[in-house]
Amino acid sequence: MVYTFELIKHPNVHYRDAVVALSCCELVSMLHALNADCPVKAETAGGSHFLTFECRELSAEEISYLSSHSSVSFLAEKTKEGLLRPLDFQPYGYLPYDLPEILKYKGKTSVPFTRMMINTAAALTRCTPESGRMTFFDPVCGRGTGCFCALCAGMDAIGLDQSSRDLQEASGFFLRYLKLHHLKHHHFSRSETVRKASFPVSCVTFADTKEHYLHGNTRDLTLACADTALSPALLRRNPAHLIAADLPYGIQHAPRADRKPEPLVSFLKRALPAWKQSLYPGGVLAMSYNTLTLPDAAVLDEIRNAGFLPFDEDVFSGLTHEVEQAVIRNVIFALNPEEESTR
């Protein structure tokens, strides 16, 4: 059967031009997860962009899974005559998809782009969670956009950042959101100790319905204020199945070591090995960065030096795109090899 996706018209004109390549990468990965590998072709009709593919007949459950694609606005079967028969679908969402959109702040990563990274990494991961749900980790989470996207997808989410102010804002916002929507939850704080130093951790356990909460069918949001190199301590009991990290774009947002701005290459040298230890074998890292401040070659070198295996098929190339005048963003996906233990 032939299926076709109409893609959203993103409000950011620069990002709109890149949606086709990014969406194709995401869709190919999701089809692979369904064992429905097939070529995906970009088409234009009526001023809209479409992704079209021919594969076996997909079940209603598989259609629902594909409808969680970050940029799909319309899904249809395409007849031999070129006519489109709309398909009814209900995208799965553990929480309403407005959650990551509401909190506004300067430097916020685009929600569709964040969802694209998470969907692609989740589709590529080779480790199956025993609980039936994945654990997502954002090691530079800021105010939590990535974590909120993961929660919407039904994952457990863990975020780490050095800014206590950003984390407090993210935590406060999420607690207000749960109360506004009358969702049962439990909030508590604890601390982790590493090398005689401790850092604070905020935890929220919640569920999408009262019944699920009462029966223990819950999800967790964990936010910790610490340097990203301490990731393995935070995830030692519960490694992640996927990581999505949007690196700082410029010196004004650069990570800090000993209270001084840290060069991004130096940051990667010490962060990537820690992130690898925080992933299950077979887990996947998705990382975006500004190529004007962090060259592609340097990123690839550090990813390989840390022991990751970048996905290098054609669909994972050509993802570089302009975000604004001083930001040319690229995204890379890399596997934590299954033959090596991260524990």
Secondary structure, 3 states (H helix, E strand, C coil): CEEEEEECCCCCHHHHHHHHHHHHHHHHHHHHHCCCCCCEEEEEECCEEEEEEECCCCCHHHHHHHCCCCCEEEEEEECCCCCEEECCCCCCCCCCCCHHHHCCCCCCCCHHHHHHHHHHHHHHCCCCCCCCCCEEEECCCCCCHHHHHHHHCCCEEEEEECCHHHHHHHHHHHHHHHHHCCCCEEEEEEEEEECCEEEEEEEEEECCCHHHHHCCCCEEEEEEECCHHHHHHHCCCCCEEEEEEECCCCHHHCCEECCEECCHHHHHHHHHHHHHHCEEEEEEEEEEEECCCCCHHHHHHHHHHCCCEECCCHHHCCCCEEEECCEEEEEEEEECCCCCCCC
